[in-house]
Amino acid sequence: MLATPTQTDLDRVNTKYPAYNLMQVNEGKRLYESYCAGCHKLKNPASKTEERWKEIVPKMVVKAKKKDIVIDENSQALILEYLVTMSKK
């Protein structure tokens, strides 16, 4: 089970995503669970670093598209922001 984001998590990444709010991070979590679990077991966001997630997410979006799963840019950004927020520090 994935950890639920808190305000403390958000405060930690405030300099990267100053306009990001708790509703958005939870939407990113929902999208991650919805899109990504359709193809593979979900990774705990804390298992990877920010840099690693920034490499992985675009590659997974391309793979999803090959399966006719379209993840729009806004959804991709929310997923990435969620993963970075909850990633290994």
Secondary structure, DSSP 8 states (H G I E B T S, - for coil): ------HHHHHHTTTT-TT--HHHHHHHHHHIIIIITTTS----GGGSBHHHHHHHHHHHHHHHHHTT----HHHHHHHHHHHHHTSB-
